[in-house]
Amino acid sequence: MGRKNELRKIIYKGKGEFFDLSSYPVYREKFSFGNSSIVESGFYITSDCIKCGICFSYCP
């Protein structure tokens, strides 16, 4: 039943990730709304890599 003093909040912008663990491989998708930007995360190996191993301890 409705409440007279019900508090309602409007979400103007946001971002998040969707995971579907029932599929293989796991489906993962980032999303945003309201002019919020998606920030890419992770590590990328480029052709500049000389395989020195310094970054190895930071790699997930």
Long-range contacts (C-beta under 8 A, 24 or more apart in sequence): 15-39
